[in-house]
Amino acid sequence: MPRNYFIRTFGCQMNEHDSGRAAGLLESLGYRRAASEDDADLVLLNTCAVRENADNKLYGTLGHLKSRKDARQAAGEDLTIVVGGCLAQKDGATVADKAPWVDVVYGTHNLVDLPQLLAQADSAEVPVIELVEQLETFPSALPAKRDVRHHAWVSIAVGCNNACTFCIVPSLRGPERSRRIGEIVHEVEQLVADDVVEVTLLGQNVNSYGRDLAGASRFAELLRELGEIDGLERVRFTSPHPRDFTEDVLQAMADTPNVMPHLHLPLQSGSDRVLRAMRRSYRRRRFLALVERTRELLPDASLTTDIIVGFPGETDEDFQATLEVVEQVRFDQAFTFQFSPRPGTPAAAMTDGSVDPHVVGERYRRLEAATRQHSQEAHERLVGTVQELLIDSPSKTDASRWSGRTRGNHLVHLPAPSFADGVEPPFAPGDLVTAEVVEAAANYAIADEARDVRRTAAGRTTSAALARGESWRTATQTAAPVAPAGAQLPVVGAPAR
């Protein structure tokens, strides 16, 4: 009987990408996706070392899984527990010490070895641990299992060459390594042939893409090449670094219709003194100049950001400088965080500059109120306009609505189409519709019923699945490795093209 697997992903989009590759590897071994964690014979936890309380979340989950494993073993069955990702790379041996019932621990650089590690675990009485220090094969060379048919994550580079004092990613993902442009374009062409209409390009710093291959960023060139792919409706990317953002990228966005007018520009702080302590390599003036130029070349672009409150040494004046930048830019959305030290980062040792938690909380509330107001205003500007929406999914909170995204990445809910059992809905996730926005909230907007509908192959397949009474997520398939015929899988250090 085939075994079932379940993957729980913590953290960022890069982890989502890696989880898709892990799923592809497991399915190539004969595993099938379980409907829930309780139905799984193998549970893989793809961990994060950046988010707050990452350690507690992992060990709490592992404690629950131990109870399940004991119960299954008492019934003559088994449960394989696998821990991978960033926290595994950081604390591999510690994970095995604290949770010896785990079967496999692997790091960020050796996902490709998962099949061999599982084979070893079958005959091992202790956790099998493998952590390597340098990436040898890009995860993108592996088969993948997508969560949805119409969208795919595409990694263009891994690692990071920056040295932000609050971030542990460089030590866990290694130095920046770029894939060849030809490999990326070929992968996206294969995805489009498999009904994908939207891709999101991933990298810790996408706008320095290609610098290790060609001596200069080739990100603008990559965007233009992706603009030539027939059937690729939308290209998004995350995240750029303000230091490396160049005008040729803005110009490429303006000239390439399928590159969406949305920029995520992490501010982190509006104070030059704090930015210097963070080693962010840009200053307030540079950031504001980039925003101004963006709005000149891309007047309809939406801007989102990340901001940290309470970084060690932050004064009232520093925080006020952040509020001033936030007020001047008026981001469409801001992801705000209270500083939390990550072991192994320089900022974790800045204990002399620790800010009183009550002060941090008060500052955070003020910042949150300002950014929510600006987000509300951004959605209010959409009211009365007709927007093109890529339908993403049924609403997570209201069964009478479906959710889509504007070209600027604003979340919009609209009435779900009515359809009887056995009848395909007139549109489904993966299709593009137009609708008038009629109401605004801080985190989303609401539109009236869909007007024009542009069907896609992904939407039609999902419609057929819904008519059969299946989940909208069931219409996915495993992709083969993406290397062109006769070419090696993309390996670190390969030629630029």
Secondary structure, 3 states (H helix, E strand, C coil): CCCEEEEEECCCHHHHHHHHHHHHHHHHCCCEECCCHHHCCEEEEEECCCCCCHHHHHHHHHHHHHHHHHHHHHCCCCCEEEEEEHHHHHHHHHHHHHCCCCCEEECCCCHHHHHHHHHHHCCCCCCEEECCCCCCECHHHCCEECCCCCEEEEECEECCCCCCCCCCHHHHHCCCEECCHHHHHHHHHHHHHCCCCEEEEECCCHHHCCHHHHCCCCHHHHHHHHCCCCCCCEEEEECCCHHHCCHHHHHHHHHCCCECCEEECCCECCCHHHHHHHCCCCCHHHHHHHHHHHHHHCCCCEEEEEEEECCCCCCHHHHHHHHHHHHHHCCCEEEEEECCCCCCCHHHHCHHHCCCHHHHHHHHHHHHHHHHHHHHHHHHCCCCCEEEEEEEEECCCCCCEEEEECCCCCEEEEECCCCCCCCCCCCCCCCEEEEEEEEECCCCEEECCCCCEECCHHHHHHHHHHHCCCCCCCCCCEECCCCCCCCCCCECCCCCC
